[in-house]
Amino acid sequence: MNNKVSFDEAVNELLPVARKEKIKTAWDRYEAQSPQCGFGLLGVCCRLCWLGPCRIDPFGEGATAGVCGADAHTIVARNLIRGIAGGTASHSDHGKHTLHTLIDLIEGKAPAYSIKDEQKLKNVAAKLNIETEGKDLMQIAKEVAAVTLEDYSRQDSSVGLTWAKQTLPAKRVEKLKALGAMPHNIDAAVSEIMARTHIGVDADPVNLLLGGIKCSVADYTGMVLATELSDILFGTPQPLLSSANIGVLKENAVNIAVNGHNPVLSELVCDIALEMKEEAAKAGAKEGVNIVGICCTGNEVMMRRGIPIATNFLSQEIPVFTGILDAMVVDTQCIMPALAKVTECYHTELITTMDTAKIPGATHIEFHAHSGIESARKIIKMAIEAYRHRDPKKVNLSSHKVAAFAGFSTEAIVGALSKLDAQDPLKPLLDNIVNGNIQGVCLLGGCNNTKVMHDNSFVTIAKELAKKNVLLLATGCASGALAKAGLMTPEATNEYAGDTLKAVLTAIGNAVGLQVPLPLVLHMGSCVDNSRAVAVATALANKIGVDLDALPVVISASECMSEKAMSIGTWCVSLGFPTHLGVVPQVLGSSIVTEVLTDKVKDITGGYFIVETDPKAAAEKLLEAIKQRRRGLGI
Ligand code: BF8
């Protein structure tokens, strides 16, 4: 098999180490799965009841319906929206965990936590229409928590989700309500999908897709509240300099990778790591404890603390092959169960921490907000112990490490712009969009996928769009890829940005005192932090009195894979954005579903999916979508 599987040379260099040791990685497992099931790829396989499994012959020569009579359109639509429900459940579960940590704090049951950003709490309260005058912080937090909890528990279906209504433009909220796509309760939106896709319920593909749109609004809601409550508890990110790629592991430190999504644990691990420096030194690790990140937990701690990011989703097994990763601590989502087998061949401890996310072969250290400090200590002790058992024969150091700026929260972006216009911070951004110096904005997000070369599409699309003066934002594993590729630096702006974009990023860089341009790609955080990009877009839309679907803002998920990516992609379309997918979604078995997603949905939400697997062609299509929007605005 080809050893050049990635744009990231650190991956290409360490993969042969695994092959030599006969350890399988995601790329080998993908090959073993190939050719993948054609029915599954088209979405025409139904396993929802035990009459089946049923599958539809895509050539029309065999079965045209399952045993119950569901045809390809029904089956494809049901499969898709179940994926959206899965993604929504995941994000909203993350949000709920953060909410319950806040509630524990308010009730005095989470002594390790505090309100780190008081101003953010007040701003959030104001956004949720909670009066703050004369109230102490804990009272405000209590009321924010109560309003948030209602979005998970409201029974009155005539009332929409508060967080969605208060964070989206009024016109969008009205549109969603008119479509019947404004949920009243996040959990109810998920269970509604599960109920309507049971055998013998909703068979109308278009009605099912509308259900998917409604659920995706619940997904957006779970994400925005997860981001905002995390900022309250852990601080709102501000620009900082960090580093990226596997070379961030240090030979003379106890290396711990935090992997997953939830900052509730990783924040404590980072705090306690500082305290346990001496203990690590006693074990021989002169440089103490070195925390690095993987996937979205990595993005969370990078954004707030400048913790370096080692790698992203698809290459999460790779750091183990350096032989100097002492522990990988995982929380939830996108954690490959394969890590247990890979770490078994090394001294690396794999530690799971959540009741709902255990992996056979890993050590489980239960983590709860009330006893988090003890768990974090146990985890670090275990890593220190593992450090003593490193096998020098298995050490393969990687020199791949680049600088990466992160921390571009909405507040940080507005703060930087305010240096150009203190009274009206959005004006410089808007003026530069109107005069064409910035053609539009593209948010690069989403996963990695073995179906395309690792990290390659993100980098190609980013460079193509930057050349055409498109402002680039990134989240999730896209930001991991772009950070590792060195595109989150001022040097990348100088090298790849079109002249007018470069001038704008330089002007802002100078205004904030950097004396260099802002980075080519602004790191906005983890996947739940896609909500930060919506906040910027909403502020722009509100300023000029339009809905989100009028803005020259596009989304690209060029290596999408997870159910969470399905739900995010769907809400991007529900909110009105042209949304690129670089991997073919499993819907082609239904002409109706395919047509709705790529075309007809435009008429109802303004957004639509662009499916294009060639990254250069994708960049052209995204640019064309931006130009169309500009024409619509008459600019
Ligand atoms: O939430 S981008 S592979 S790590 S699902 Fe997962 Fe996809 Fe990465 Fe972050 Ni988002």
Boltz pocket constraint, residues with backbone or C-beta under 6 A from the ligand:
constraints:
  - pocket:
      binder: B
      contacts: [[A, 260], [A, 261], [A, 295], [A, 296], [A, 313], [A, 333], [A, 334], [A, 445], [A, 446], [A, 447], [A, 448], [A, 475], [A, 476], [A, 477], [A, 478], [A, 526], [A, 527], [A, 528], [A, 561], [A, 562], [A, 564], [A, 565]]
      max_distance: 6.0
